[in-house]
Amino acid sequence: VKVAILGIGLVGGSIGLAARGRAGAHVCGYDPDPAARGLALELGAIDEEAPDIATAVADAGVVFAAAPVGVLAQTVLQALASAGSDCVISDVGSTKLALDSARRDPRFVGGHPLAGAETSGVTHAREGLFEGATWYLTPTSSTEEVLYTRLRDLIERFGARPVAIEPDAHDRLMARVSHLPHVLANVLVTEAAAIERAGGTGPSFRDATRVAGANTAVWTDIYLANRDALIAAIDETVGRLAEVRAMLEAGDARAISEWNEQARIDREALLGPDSKD
Amino acid sequence: VKVAILGIGLVGGSIGLAARGRAGAHVCGYDPDPAARGLALELGAIDEEAPDIATAVADAGVVFAAAPVGVLAQTVLQALASAGSDCVISDVGSTKLALDSARRDPRFVGGHPLAGAETSGVTHAREGLFEGATWYLTPTSSTEEVLYTRLRDLIERFGARPVAIEPDAHDRLMARVSHLPHVLANVLVTEAAAIERAGGTGPSFRDATRVAGANTAVWTDIYLANRDALIAAIDETVGRLAEVRAMLEAGDARAISEWNEQARIDREALLGPDSKD
């Protein structure tokens, strides 16, 4: 199968490496930056480069649009316009509602692998990036079954776990498990910086703020693309903080204890019991 | 020098290992749990065990009270009552204002190493736990200089970086860099759990919530011991979240961009430029 990758950064490059290394695919890559294409060739992330989207997707059986959120919709629409009927087009964007018009095409299946993040660029790409990762897919009732199966099988070859989800459920979930953690990381560093620039912070702060100030160009688009769900998540956070504040103000050790214990249970349910290691 | 350790868990045990391995000290350990004392002997964290605090601190030149926050004050006061005049008594508690009365004794210097956290118990203790870590100390104008120097030198032998700080500045700082991250981690898992118990979360969520539901007994005491500073930090967080919400609501890409960029700058100032690795 020929796989086309549109946008060759960390995720696009890793898809190329995995498609070549784990699925024996022939990979054709397009990126608006010719230097990124050359680098991808050198690093073995693609077999050949294409000068434009139409050339990249010609004869492809699977297309991954891995462009930044800000240009993702137009990339997907161009791919749909150029690709043949026996081709499944997917993307790797962090929000899924934004690609509303593409979802009406039976060849399109939105996707989002939960991998990568704090580094960027094809130089950080690696074949095993998706190993064990959840890879959300948003098929609809009009999706061509054979194309969906082809995409899902390929993703499994990458070592990922494909999970079907509704686009709006996906976006609400991402607001909680990705976009809100980024917002809170930013808030944490800003508050700490306001009172201390030299002293120590410790491991909990380092981990909690690992994603603070993540790639600004990328994340401004993500925050805005999912702003409704993110606003809802912020409102919920403010409500929960008010509850914690009330427990502290009352000096209610039992309530604080129960709240903390529930968090332990919740984390285990979400991430598994061995997640503290 | 003889070092006494009162409370042999992760931090106490690691102090024992570091004092023996890096400073050639003779270490005597007390813990209310005889099993913990036996385990500490087996693991080489202490040279001898003591059946009570008075025995442990007899003839000691340095005492570390490493008991949980809830019983820390009484442990320190008992140590001060039993120790000789040529002995420096310190602690490793997460808040420093709570030990107000002890601070009037010229032999007492409050302390707090920024290390350890998500595991507990002497079985997780290790000699290198404090390597490169900031170790806050709260000497006062009445502190005996020679005793303070002895403590500071020993801590440097552990590989840590001693930093003098005012107790209230310490507690405000900890509210921001440790206690608030714990609160937000708890809030994050609770929100995510409310909408999803099975699906994937991704690396930013895993890191942001690493400390969620940390040892409930320990953390209930910490939250309450520092509740004034923590309430202030929560109020500040709510204010900052309101600002982010307004930017999102207005769809203000430029403001979001600047805010995220400032977070990147703040994080670098706090944790250094290589902190994304």
Interface residues (C-beta under 8 A of the other chain):
Chain A: L114 A115 A117 E118 T119 A133 T134 Y136 R161 V163 I165 A169 R172 L173 R176 V177 S178 L180 P181 H182 V183 L184 A185 N186 V187 L188 V189 T190 E191 A192 A193 I195 E196 R197 G199 G200 T201 G202 P203 S204 F205 R206 D207 A208 T209 R210 V211 A212 G213 A214 T216 A217 W219 T220 Y223 L224 R227 L230 I231 A233 I234 D235 E236 T237 V238 R240 L241 A242 V244 R245 L248 E249 G251 A253 I256 S257 W259 N260 E261 Q262 A263 R264 I265 D266 R267 E268 A269 L270 L271 S275 K276
Chain B: L114 A115 G116 A117 E118 T119 A133 T134 Y136 R161 V163 I165 R172 L173 R176 V177 S178 L180 P181 H182 V183 L184 A185 N186 V187 L188 V189 T190 E191 A192 A193 I195 E196 R197 G199 G200 T201 G202 P203 S204 F205 R206 D207 A208 T209 R210 V211 A212 G213 A214 T216 A217 W219 T220 Y223 L224 R227 L230 I231 A233 I234 D235 E236 T237 V238 R240 L241 A242 V244 R245 L248 E249 G251 A253 I256 S257 W259 N260 E261 Q262 A263 R264 I265 D266 R267 E268 A269 L270 L271 S275 K276
